[in-house]
Amino acid sequence: MRLLKAVLNPSACDQLISLFSNLPQHDAGVRISGLEGLDAFVGRNGPIGSIAASHLGPECRAVRAVLFDKSAETNWALGWHQDRTICVRERRDVPGFGPWTIKSGLLHVAPPFALLAGMLTLRVHLDDVPSDNAPLLVAPGSHRYGRVPVADIEAVVRKCGVQACIAKAGDVWLYATPILHASEAAVSPARRRVLQLDYAAEKLPDGLEWAGI
């Protein structure tokens, strides 16, 4: 995991915020798809997408985008977990892929862990996130334990320790997609908008297709 400072200047942050102005406000997490203007930022030649491309190669693409908008009105908490599913266009029964679920009306499936391990997550901060405004908590290196059973999560977090992802607006945190992470409620809640992007370079097998953004 790594913090990249000032990837976006204040004007770029404002442009992204403007792009999101018609999305539901203050929701815990809003999946983004087909939003005009976003590719200039998250495509492989954009300021965010180029970071992913430098790690995953020129064939990588953003396969999921979620806006997290935490505030005093939506001051939620989320326990320790791994992101274990991907969003696909249609169901095809492929060995190693399953179970299947519907989340926010979209089709998701748990892929083989090796696919998740090859993905990268970037969190683009559009507001300052000091220590008292619910920074993401990450267990560094926990992705190396593979798919962690729920009963073992607490022990793995103890072994790995906890890193608070403090950031300024325009900063980007990047980490392996299946890393263990959590979010506490803010002590001093203020607006905390984060664009979370999952990137992958690998094509899916046997006719499965990424839903993409």
N, C-alpha and C positions, 0 to 999 in steps of 0.2 A: 504494500500500500504506500501511497505517496501523495503529498500535498503539492500542487502546482499553484503558485501565487499569481494573482492578477492576470489570469488568462484572458478575462474580459474586462474592458474598461467600463466606467460608469455609463457611457453612452450605449455600449453593447448590451449591458444589463437592462437598461431602459427599453431597448428595442425588443429584447426577449419578453420582458414583462408586458409590453404592448401587444405582442403576438398572442399572449395568453389571456388578454382582457375579456374575451368572450367565453372562456371556459368557466365552469362552475367555480365560484369563489369559496375559499376557506374549506374546501373538501379535504379529507385526509389524504387522498391520492386520486388523481385524475389521469387516466391513460390518454395519451395524445396520439392521434392518427390523422394523416392527411392535412396537417396544418401548414398553410401556405407561408413560405418565408423561413421555415425552420431549417430546411436543408442547408441553407447558406451558413448556418452555424454548426450543424451536427454531421453534415456530409464529410467525406474523407478529406476534402480540401478546405474545410472550414476550420475555425480556430479550435473547436472542440473535437470534431471528427479526426482532425490531423493528429491529435494526441493518441487516439485509439489506433490509428493507422501506423504510428511509429512503433507500437507494441505488437500489433496483430498482423501487420502487413497491409498492402494496398487493396486487398480484396475484402477487408472488413466493412461492415455496415452496421448502422444502428438498428437493432431488432426490437427494442422496446423503449418507450419514452413515457415517463410518469412525472407529473408535477405534484410535489408534496407542498401543501400550503398550510403551515401550522401557525396558529395565532392564539390569542387569549380565548377566543370563542371555540376553537378546535384544538385544544391542548391535550392531545391524545398521548398514550404511551403504547409501546410495542415491545413484547418480550424477545428474548434471544431466539434467533432462527436463521436458517439458510434460505436463500432464494433457490428453489428446486425445480421450478417449472418454466417452460417457454410457451409463447403464444404462437399458434400456427393457424393457417387458413382453413384447413379442413381435416377431418379425421381420416387417418389411414393407419391400419393396424400393422405396425412395424416392430419386429423383435427388439426388446430393450426399452421401448417407449411406453410408458404407462405408470400409474393410472391417469385417466383423463378426467378433467374437471372443467366447469364453466365458471369464470370469474368476470364479473361486470359484463356479462353477456358475451364474453369472448372465450374461445376454445383454447385450453391449456393442457399440456402434457408434461409429465416428468421424463426427461431424456436420460440416457446413460450419463453417469457422473463425468466421464471423460469429456463430454461435450460442454458441460457447465464449466469444467476446469479450464477449458480453452477460451472462455469468455472474459470480458473485462467490463467493469461498471465504472462510470464516471458520474460524480455528483457535482452539478454546477450550481454554485451558491449565488442567489440573486439578492440576498440580504445578509447582513452580518450575523454570524452564529457564535456568540461568546459562550463561555462555559455554562452560564445560567439560562441559556435559551435553547435547551434540548439539542445539543450536538449529537450527531450519530455516534453510537458506541460500537466499536469494532474489536474483535478478538484477533490480533495480528497472527497470521500464520495458520489460523484454524481451518482454512480451505485445504490444507495439506492432509487433514484427517479424513478426507473423503466425505461421503454422505454420513453425517453424524446422527445416530439415533437420538430421538428426543430425550430419552432417559440419560444420555451421556453428555448432553449439551452443557450442563452446568459444570461438569468436571473438565471438559475441554476449555471452557472459558477460563477456569481457574488456572489451567496449565499455560494458556497463551497470554493471560493478562488482558487488560482493557485499555484501548486508546480512544480518547474523545476527539472527534473530528471537528475541532474548532476552525472557523474560517471567516474570512472577510468576503463581502460581496465581490464577485468576479473570480474568486478562487475556485479550484476544481480539485476534489479528492478522487483518486482512482484506486481501485482494489480489485482483486479477483472476485468474480461474481458470486461464487458459493461460500464466501467468507461468512462466519457467524457475526451477526450484528443485531443491535437493539436500539430503541429510542425511548427515553424517559420523558415524562411531562416536564415542560419548562418551569423552572423556579420563578423566573421573571419573564413571563411570556410576552413576546413581541412578534411581529410578522416575520415568518421564516419560510421563504419560498426556495425550494430546491428542485431543479430539473435533474431527474435521475435517468441515465441512459445506459442500456446494456448493449454491448457491441460483440459481434461474432464474425469470424472469417469463414467458418466451416459451413458448407452446404449440408442440408438435411438429406437423409437417405430415402430411397424408395418412394419418391413422389411427395414426401412431406415438404411443406414450404413455410418459411417464417412468415408470420403475419406482417411484420415490419411496422414502420411508422409512416 
